[in-house]
């Protein structure tokens, strides 16, 4: 099995549409020898992630929630703040959510490099 390396320029591209293409490449669904239970994906390098486009009013209104485990411990961080802190980490989170929820997901997300 030979893995290819794809370099993608994210400048001017829409966040969700780019993330779906990246998820397909990470899983290896574009290759003819794809099997769902094997990790046959590719390496992906994303450049200019800070110039990506977020459509609609999501930039102001979307909130990412997490819970501390204690009563009343729900916390939310707006998309705008997450994007300003680290747009690469946000992109990895979006792609991570699009990968299948199984043992292969952690191996596949490690092949995604955001610069």
C-alpha positions as CSV (number, residue, x, y, z in Angstrom):
1,X,0.0,0.0,0.0
2,X,1.4,3.3,-1.1
3,X,0.2,6.5,0.6
4,X,0.1,9.7,-1.4
5,X,0.7,13.2,0.0
6,X,-1.8,15.9,-1.0
7,X,-1.1,19.6,-0.4
8,X,-4.2,21.8,-0.3
9,X,-4.4,25.5,-0.3
10,X,-7.4,26.6,1.9
11,X,-7.4,30.3,0.9
12,X,-10.9,31.3,-0.4
13,X,-12.4,27.8,0.2
14,X,-15.5,27.1,2.4
15,X,-14.8,25.4,5.7
16,X,-17.3,22.5,5.5
17,X,-16.8,21.7,1.9
18,X,-13.1,21.5,2.2
19,X,-13.4,19.4,5.4
20,X,-15.6,16.8,3.6
21,X,-13.0,16.5,0.8
22,X,-10.2,16.1,3.4
23,X,-12.1,13.4,5.3
24,X,-12.6,11.4,2.1
25,X,-8.9,11.6,1.3
26,X,-7.9,10.7,4.9
27,X,-10.1,7.6,4.7
28,X,-8.8,6.6,1.3
29,X,-12.3,6.4,-0.3
30,X,-10.9,7.9,-3.5
31,X,-8.7,4.9,-4.2
32,X,-10.0,1.8,-6.0
33,X,-8.7,-0.6,-3.3
34,X,-10.7,1.1,-0.5
35,X,-12.0,-1.2,2.2
36,X,-13.9,0.3,5.1
37,X,-12.1,-1.8,7.8
38,X,-8.6,-0.9,6.7
39,X,-6.7,2.3,7.0
40,X,-5.6,3.0,3.4
41,X,-5.8,6.8,3.5
42,X,-3.4,9.5,2.4
43,X,-1.3,12.2,4.0
44,X,-2.7,15.7,3.7
45,X,-1.1,19.1,4.3
46,X,-3.3,22.2,4.5
47,X,-1.9,25.6,3.9
48,X,-3.3,29.1,4.4
49,X,-6.0,27.9,6.9
50,X,-6.4,31.4,8.3
51,X,-7.8,32.6,5.0
52,X,-10.7,30.0,4.9
53,X,-14.3,31.2,4.5
54,X,-17.1,30.6,7.0
55,X,-20.4,31.2,5.4
56,X,-23.7,32.5,6.9
57,X,-23.9,33.8,10.4
58,X,-22.0,30.9,11.9
59,X,-19.0,33.0,12.7
60,X,-21.0,35.0,15.3
61,X,-23.7,32.5,16.4
62,X,-22.2,29.0,16.4
63,X,-21.0,27.8,19.9
64,X,-19.0,24.7,20.7
65,X,-20.1,23.2,24.0
66,X,-18.3,21.0,26.4
67,X,-19.1,19.7,29.9
68,X,-16.8,19.5,32.9
69,X,-18.8,16.6,34.4
70,X,-20.0,18.6,37.4
71,X,-23.6,19.8,37.8
72,X,-24.0,23.1,35.9
73,X,-20.6,22.6,34.3
74,X,-21.6,23.2,30.7
75,X,-19.4,25.8,29.0
76,X,-19.5,27.2,25.5
77,X,-16.9,28.8,23.3
78,X,-18.0,30.8,20.2
79,X,-16.6,29.8,16.8
80,X,-15.1,33.3,16.4
81,X,-13.0,32.9,19.5
82,X,-11.8,29.4,18.6
83,X,-10.9,30.6,15.0
84,X,-8.9,33.5,16.3
85,X,-7.0,31.4,18.8
86,X,-6.0,28.6,16.5
87,X,-7.7,28.1,13.1
88,X,-5.7,24.9,12.4
89,X,-7.0,23.3,15.6
90,X,-10.6,24.2,14.7
91,X,-10.2,22.7,11.2
92,X,-8.9,19.4,12.8
93,X,-11.9,19.3,15.1
94,X,-14.3,19.8,12.1
95,X,-12.6,17.0,10.1
96,X,-12.4,14.7,13.2
97,X,-16.2,15.0,13.6
98,X,-16.6,13.8,10.0
99,X,-14.5,10.7,10.3
100,X,-16.2,7.4,11.4
101,X,-16.4,6.9,15.2
102,X,-14.2,3.8,15.5
103,X,-10.6,2.8,16.2
104,X,-9.3,4.0,12.8
105,X,-10.3,7.6,13.5
106,X,-7.3,8.5,15.7
107,X,-4.9,6.9,13.2
108,X,-6.4,8.8,10.3
109,X,-6.5,12.3,11.9
110,X,-2.8,12.0,12.7
111,X,-2.0,12.1,8.9
112,X,-3.6,15.6,8.7
113,X,-1.0,18.4,9.0
114,X,-2.2,22.0,9.2
115,X,0.3,24.8,8.5
